[in-house]
């Protein structure tokens, strides 16, 4: 009789452990149509690193994105700018971070040819985590309407440059500067020459603040 009781006890413990293990592995479902959107939403939901104000964070369910559109994924030809001078990038505050023009990106979108200047932060070069990052700010015909008026950003990496000097541009993976959510941040201003004369209906939309 004691043996049966002991066996029953261990069976109960086993199933309890299995239940705890299974439930501990479950994570809240992430909001977003793609992995990029899910990770961005998760980051903005995290109060320890979110740019959102407290009132906005309290009711935050997820960022508003344009529908993912594969026509806004294009290959661009990179022409590097040799001996480009370091300059102070204007921002929304008095801060003047140091950048240099890394190169020109030429690509075809919706049947027309476009060009964007890609920049390299001199601060990032000193940071092991971001030393390979390149920065592409841009505005388009949705800026100030469906998307943030100050433009949007795209991150690229030097390690993604192909042997034929091409780079994949995915406008679905563009994001707003933190200033779009909270004016306490200092954000680089988009240079006029990085305006695209078409509607880029891809990536994140304008944020409706409380």
C-alpha positions in Angstrom: 0.0 0.0 0.0 2.8 2.4 0.9 4.5 1.6 -2.5 1.3 2.5 -4.4 1.0 5.8 -2.5 4.6 6.6 -3.2 4.2 5.8 -6.9 1.1 8.0 -7.1 2.9 10.9 -5.3 5.8 10.8 -7.9 3.3 10.6 -10.8 1.6 13.7 -9.5 4.9 15.5 -9.1 5.9 14.5 -12.6 2.8 16.0 -14.2 3.1 19.1 -12.1 6.6 19.7 -13.3 5.5 19.0 -16.9 2.7 21.5 -16.6 5.0 24.2 -15.1 7.6 23.5 -17.8 5.2 23.8 -20.7 3.6 26.9 -19.4 6.9 28.7 -18.6 7.9 28.1 -22.3 4.9 30.0 -23.6 5.4 33.6 -24.5 2.8 36.3 -25.2 2.0 36.4 -28.9 3.9 39.2 -30.6 2.0 41.8 -32.7 3.1 42.3 -36.2 2.9 40.9 -39.8 6.6 40.2 -40.0 9.5 39.3 -37.6 10.8 42.9 -38.0 7.4 44.4 -37.0 7.1 41.9 -34.1 10.6 42.8 -32.7 10.0 46.5 -33.1 6.6 46.3 -31.3 8.2 44.2 -28.5 11.0 46.8 -28.1 8.4 49.7 -27.9 6.4 47.7 -25.4 9.4 47.3 -23.1 9.3 50.3 -20.7 13.1 50.0 -20.1 13.9 51.0 -23.7 10.8 52.3 -25.2 10.8 55.9 -26.6 7.1 56.2 -25.8 5.8 58.6 -23.2 4.1 57.0 -20.2 0.6 57.8 -21.3 1.2 56.3 -24.8 3.0 53.3 -23.4 0.1 52.5 -21.1 -2.3 52.0 -24.0 0.3 50.7 -26.5 -0.9 47.8 -28.6 1.5 48.0 -31.5 2.8 50.5 -34.1 0.7 51.2 -37.2 2.4 49.9 -40.4 1.6 50.1 -44.1 0.7 46.7 -45.5 3.9 44.7 -46.4 4.6 45.3 -50.1 7.3 43.3 -51.9 7.6 45.9 -54.6 9.3 48.1 -52.0 12.2 45.6 -51.7 14.8 46.5 -54.3 18.5 46.1 -55.1 20.5 49.3 -55.1 23.9 49.9 -56.6 26.3 51.5 -54.1 28.8 54.0 -55.3 31.2 54.8 -52.5 32.2 58.4 -51.9 36.0 58.5 -51.4 37.6 60.9 -49.0 34.3 62.2 -47.9 34.7 65.0 -45.2 33.3 64.5 -41.7 30.5 67.0 -41.0 28.1 68.0 -38.2 24.6 66.5 -38.9 21.8 68.9 -38.0 19.3 67.5 -35.5 16.1 68.5 -33.8 18.1 69.9 -30.9 21.4 71.7 -30.7 23.3 68.4 -30.7 25.5 68.0 -33.8 26.7 64.4 -34.2 29.5 63.7 -36.6 28.7 61.9 -39.8 30.3 61.4 -43.2 28.7 60.5 -46.6 29.5 56.8 -47.2 28.1 56.5 -50.7 25.2 56.9 -53.1 22.5 54.3 -53.5 20.9 54.1 -57.0 17.8 52.0 -57.5 14.6 51.7 -59.5 11.3 51.8 -57.7 7.8 51.7 -59.3 9.5 52.1 -62.7 11.5 55.2 -61.9 15.1 55.8 -61.0 16.0 57.2 -57.6 19.1 58.1 -55.5 19.7 58.2 -51.8 22.8 59.2 -49.9 23.8 56.7 -47.2 25.7 58.1 -44.2 28.1 56.6 -41.6 28.0 57.8 -38.0 31.5 58.5 -36.6 30.2 57.7 -33.1 29.1 54.2 -34.3 32.6 53.5 -35.6 33.8 53.5 -32.0 31.1 51.1 -30.8 31.7 47.4 -31.4 28.0 46.7 -31.7 27.2 49.4 -34.3 30.5 49.9 -36.2 29.1 48.2 -39.3 25.9 50.2 -39.4 25.0 52.6 -42.2 22.2 55.2 -41.9 19.7 56.2 -44.6 17.2 58.9 -43.6 14.6 59.8 -46.3 11.3 61.6 -46.9 8.7 60.8 -49.5 5.3 62.0 -50.6 3.6 60.4 -47.6 5.7 62.4 -45.2 3.6 64.7 -43.1 0.4 62.8 -44.0 0.4 59.0 -43.6 4.0 58.9 -42.3 6.0 61.1 -40.0 6.7 64.6 -41.4 10.4 64.5 -40.4 11.0 61.4 -42.5 11.9 57.8 -41.8 15.1 55.9 -41.3 16.6 52.7 -42.7 19.5 50.8 -41.2 22.0 49.0 -43.4 25.3 47.3 -42.7 28.6 47.3 -44.4 28.7 43.6 -44.0 25.6 43.3 -46.2 27.3 44.9 -49.2 27.6 42.3 -52.0 30.8 41.7 -54.0 29.2 43.6 -56.9 28.6 46.6 -54.6 24.9 46.1 -54.4 22.7 46.4 -51.3 19.1 45.2 -50.6 16.8 48.0 -49.6 13.7 46.9 -47.8 11.4 49.9 -47.2 9.0 47.7 -45.3 11.7 47.7 -42.5 11.9 51.4 -42.1 11.2 53.2 -38.8 10.5 56.5 -37.3 13.0 58.6 -35.4 12.3 58.6 -31.7 11.3 62.3 -32.0 8.1 61.0 -33.7 7.1 59.6 -30.3 8.7 61.9 -27.8 10.2 65.4 -28.3 12.8 64.8 -25.5 15.0 63.0 -28.0 17.5 64.5 -30.4 17.1 63.1 -33.9 19.1 63.7 -37.2 17.2 65.8 -39.7 16.6 64.3 -43.1 18.8 66.1 -45.8 16.7 67.6 -48.6 18.6 65.6 -51.2 17.2 62.4 -49.6 13.6 63.1 -50.7 11.9 60.5 -52.8 9.4 61.9 -55.2 6.9 59.1 -54.8 4.7 57.6 -52.1 6.6 55.0 -50.1 3.6 53.1 -48.7 5.8 50.7 -46.8 7.2 50.6 -43.3 5.9 52.4 -40.2 3.2 55.0 -40.3 2.8 58.3 -38.4 2.2 57.8 -34.7 -0.9 59.3 -33.0 0.2 60.7 -29.7 -2.0 61.2 -26.7 
